[in-house]
Amino acid sequence: MAERFVKQPFVAPGADVAGSARLGDGVKVWHLAQIREDADLGANSIVGRGAYVGIGVRVGENSKIQNHALVYEPAELAAGVFIGPAVVLTNDTFPRAVNPDGTPKGTADWEPVGVTIGEGASIGARAVCIAPVTVGAWATVAAGAVVTRDVPAHALVAGVPARRIGWVGRAGVPLAEKDGQWVCPSTGTTYTEDGGSLREVG
């Protein structure tokens, strides 16, 4: 039986990776990125220059977190997720630096809430996802959008606050409506819309 080839993770000089972080086969962490304690990066994931991945954040295989993105705990990213440059996934519903009595807030003074990103979804440059929200599989959040509520699978959302302006297929290309269904111009895959969600036909 042939031995499986293991591609070791690459950590660029100047990156800060906690000793308890788990890096899968072929992971790349670039200059000035910070990976916090117990973060789990799936195989072949990439973390760009200056990006931040918080404590215990889970990143699925083949995902890309671009330069200066901030992925705060307890975010969960499925496989094949794209996080664009300078994206922010927040984790505090009612942010304050101090308590009502003026004392500095500590970890016991607030409860982190996370953003969940489904398989294959893409978050455009400088978009902000306000926790707790879920972005469905293969959805696309346009650059600069502010996501304040859940995004259905395959939805294309844009604006402040983000609203659905169309549908996208697995290729990321906006779908075209034809005979009451939605067709991907790139792959030819057909989808049907049902109650505000999209389902692949066949």
URFEN-V264507 format. One record per residue. N is the residue number from 1. RES is the residue in one letter. PHI is phi as a letter, one per 30 degrees, with the letter a starting at -180 (NA if undefined). PSI is psi in radians with two decimals (999 if undefined). Layout:
n=N res=RES phi=PHI psi=PSI
n=N res=RES phi=PHI psi=PSI
This chain:
n=1 res=M phi=NA psi=2.27
n=2 res=A phi=d psi=2.45
n=3 res=E phi=d psi=2.36
n=4 res=R phi=d psi=2.30
n=5 res=F phi=d psi=2.19
n=6 res=V phi=c psi=2.12
n=7 res=K phi=c psi=1.98
n=8 res=Q phi=d psi=2.59
n=9 res=P phi=d psi=2.64
n=10 res=F phi=c psi=2.23
n=11 res=V phi=b psi=2.02
n=12 res=A phi=d psi=2.64
n=13 res=P phi=e psi=2.37
n=14 res=G phi=j psi=-0.22
n=15 res=A phi=d psi=2.67
n=16 res=D phi=c psi=1.81
n=17 res=V phi=c psi=2.10
n=18 res=A phi=d psi=2.57
n=19 res=G phi=d psi=-0.48
n=20 res=S phi=c psi=-0.03
n=21 res=A phi=d psi=2.57
n=22 res=R phi=c psi=2.14
n=23 res=L phi=c psi=2.12
n=24 res=G phi=d psi=3.04
n=25 res=D phi=e psi=2.33
n=26 res=G phi=i psi=0.12
n=27 res=V phi=d psi=2.49
n=28 res=K phi=b psi=2.22
n=29 res=V phi=b psi=2.06
n=30 res=W phi=c psi=3.04
n=31 res=H phi=e psi=2.34
n=32 res=L phi=i psi=0.07
n=33 res=A phi=d psi=2.65
n=34 res=Q phi=b psi=2.18
n=35 res=I phi=c psi=2.02
n=36 res=R phi=d psi=3.09
n=37 res=E phi=e psi=2.39
n=38 res=D phi=i psi=0.15
n=39 res=A phi=d psi=2.59
n=40 res=D phi=b psi=1.92
n=41 res=L phi=c psi=2.10
n=42 res=G phi=d psi=2.86
n=43 res=A phi=e psi=2.43
n=44 res=N phi=i psi=0.28
n=45 res=S phi=d psi=2.71
n=46 res=I phi=b psi=2.31
n=47 res=V phi=c psi=2.07
n=48 res=G phi=d psi=3.04
n=49 res=R phi=e psi=2.27
n=50 res=G phi=i psi=0.12
n=51 res=A phi=d psi=2.77
n=52 res=Y phi=b psi=2.28
n=53 res=V phi=b psi=2.05
n=54 res=G phi=d psi=3.09
n=55 res=I phi=e psi=2.18
n=56 res=G phi=i psi=0.11
n=57 res=V phi=d psi=2.41
n=58 res=R phi=c psi=2.22
n=59 res=V phi=b psi=2.15
n=60 res=G phi=d psi=2.87
n=61 res=E phi=d psi=2.65
n=62 res=N phi=i psi=0.42
n=63 res=S phi=c psi=2.76
n=64 res=K phi=b psi=2.18
n=65 res=I phi=c psi=1.92
n=66 res=Q phi=d psi=3.06
n=67 res=N phi=e psi=2.34
n=68 res=H phi=i psi=0.28
n=69 res=A phi=d psi=2.60
n=70 res=L phi=b psi=1.92
n=71 res=V phi=c psi=1.64
n=72 res=Y phi=d psi=2.55
n=73 res=E phi=d psi=2.56
n=74 res=P phi=c psi=0.97
n=75 res=A phi=d psi=2.61
n=76 res=E phi=b psi=2.16
n=77 res=L phi=c psi=2.23
n=78 res=A phi=d psi=-3.05
n=79 res=A phi=d psi=2.54
n=80 res=G phi=i psi=0.41
n=81 res=V phi=d psi=2.46
n=82 res=F phi=c psi=2.12
n=83 res=I phi=c psi=1.97
n=84 res=G phi=d psi=3.01
n=85 res=P phi=e psi=2.35
n=86 res=A phi=i psi=0.33
n=87 res=V phi=d psi=2.58
n=88 res=V phi=b psi=2.18
n=89 res=L phi=c psi=1.88
n=90 res=T phi=d psi=3.04
n=91 res=N phi=b psi=0.25
n=92 res=D phi=b psi=2.01
n=93 res=T phi=d psi=-0.67
n=94 res=F phi=b psi=1.30
n=95 res=P phi=d psi=2.34
n=96 res=R phi=b psi=2.52
n=97 res=A phi=d psi=-0.44
n=98 res=V phi=b psi=2.80
n=99 res=N phi=d psi=2.93
n=100 res=P phi=e psi=-0.46
n=101 res=D phi=d psi=0.08
n=102 res=G phi=j psi=-0.08
n=103 res=T phi=d psi=2.58
n=104 res=P phi=d psi=2.41
n=105 res=K phi=d psi=2.37
n=106 res=G phi=c psi=-3.10
n=107 res=T phi=d psi=-0.46
n=108 res=A phi=d psi=-0.12
n=109 res=D phi=c psi=0.02
n=110 res=W phi=a psi=2.81
n=111 res=E phi=c psi=2.00
n=112 res=P phi=d psi=2.46
n=113 res=V phi=b psi=2.57
n=114 res=G phi=c psi=2.91
n=115 res=V phi=c psi=2.37
n=116 res=T phi=c psi=2.24
n=117 res=I phi=c psi=2.17
n=118 res=G phi=d psi=2.95
n=119 res=E phi=e psi=2.31
n=120 res=G phi=i psi=0.01
n=121 res=A phi=d psi=2.72
n=122 res=S phi=b psi=2.35
n=123 res=I phi=c psi=2.02
n=124 res=G phi=d psi=2.87
n=125 res=A phi=e psi=2.36
n=126 res=R phi=i psi=0.24
n=127 res=A phi=d psi=2.70
n=128 res=V phi=b psi=2.26
n=129 res=C phi=c psi=2.04
n=130 res=I phi=d psi=1.93
n=131 res=A phi=d psi=2.60
n=132 res=P phi=c psi=2.09
n=133 res=V phi=b psi=2.76
n=134 res=T phi=b psi=2.27
n=135 res=V phi=c psi=2.08
n=136 res=G phi=d psi=2.90
n=137 res=A phi=e psi=2.37
n=138 res=W phi=i psi=0.22
n=139 res=A phi=d psi=2.84
n=140 res=T phi=b psi=2.22
n=141 res=V phi=c psi=2.11
n=142 res=A phi=d psi=2.73
n=143 res=A phi=e psi=2.39
n=144 res=G phi=i psi=-0.01
n=145 res=A phi=d psi=2.73
n=146 res=V phi=b psi=1.93
n=147 res=V phi=c psi=2.04
n=148 res=T phi=c psi=-0.11
n=149 res=R phi=b psi=2.87
n=150 res=D phi=e psi=2.54
n=151 res=V phi=c psi=2.16
n=152 res=P phi=d psi=2.74
n=153 res=A phi=e psi=2.43
n=154 res=H phi=i psi=0.06
n=155 res=A phi=d psi=2.55
n=156 res=L phi=c psi=2.02
n=157 res=V phi=c psi=2.61
n=158 res=A phi=a psi=2.80
n=159 res=G phi=j psi=3.14
n=160 res=V phi=b psi=1.85
n=161 res=P phi=d psi=2.82
n=162 res=A phi=d psi=2.37
n=163 res=R phi=b psi=2.67
n=164 res=R phi=d psi=2.25
n=165 res=I phi=c psi=0.00
n=166 res=G phi=l psi=-2.93
n=167 res=W phi=b psi=2.67
n=168 res=V phi=b psi=2.63
n=169 res=G phi=c psi=-3.00
n=170 res=R phi=d psi=-0.44
n=171 res=A phi=d psi=-0.16
n=172 res=G phi=i psi=-0.02
n=173 res=V phi=d psi=2.38
n=174 res=P phi=e psi=2.42
n=175 res=L phi=d psi=2.61
n=176 res=A phi=c psi=2.40
n=177 res=E phi=d psi=2.33
n=178 res=K phi=a psi=2.09
n=179 res=D phi=h psi=0.75
n=180 res=G phi=i psi=0.07
n=181 res=Q phi=b psi=3.07
n=182 res=W phi=c psi=2.30
n=183 res=V phi=b psi=2.37
n=184 res=C phi=d psi=2.08
n=185 res=P phi=d psi=-0.36
n=186 res=S phi=d psi=-0.78
n=187 res=T phi=c psi=-0.28
n=188 res=G phi=i psi=0.00
n=189 res=T phi=d psi=2.43
n=190 res=T phi=c psi=2.44
n=191 res=Y phi=b psi=2.73
n=192 res=T phi=b psi=2.49
n=193 res=E phi=c psi=2.35
n=194 res=D phi=b psi=1.88
n=195 res=G phi=i psi=0.70
n=196 res=G phi=i psi=0.19
n=197 res=S phi=b psi=2.89
n=198 res=L phi=c psi=2.47
n=199 res=R phi=b psi=2.33
n=200 res=E phi=d psi=2.38
n=201 res=V phi=d psi=2.27
n=202 res=G phi=i psi=999
